[in-house]
Amino acid sequence: MLATSGEFCFPDRSAAQCEPIQYISGMTQEVKQGVGDSSDLLLTFGINDCDAGAARISSQQVQEMLRPLNNASEICAPISP
């Protein structure tokens, strides 16, 4: 693993809040031909173990969310008491 992002969620359609259970179940990259090598990520996700959703996010936006990791122990390290 080379990078990670902060916590994020897909807001509920009816309210500007996040459902308590969300998980990304699929992801693919869509390359836009003739648009200067830009691309989007297409995501499918589950909501509250009973609904499904889909979203599109630009690869540039994902790059801006990432922060590099020096090594894997940064995310696997136990929390100190």
Secondary structure, 3 states (H helix, E strand, C coil): CCEECCCCCCECCCCCCECCCEEEEEEEEEECCCCCCCEEEEEEEEECCCEEEEEEEEHHHHHHHCEECCCCHHHHCCCCC
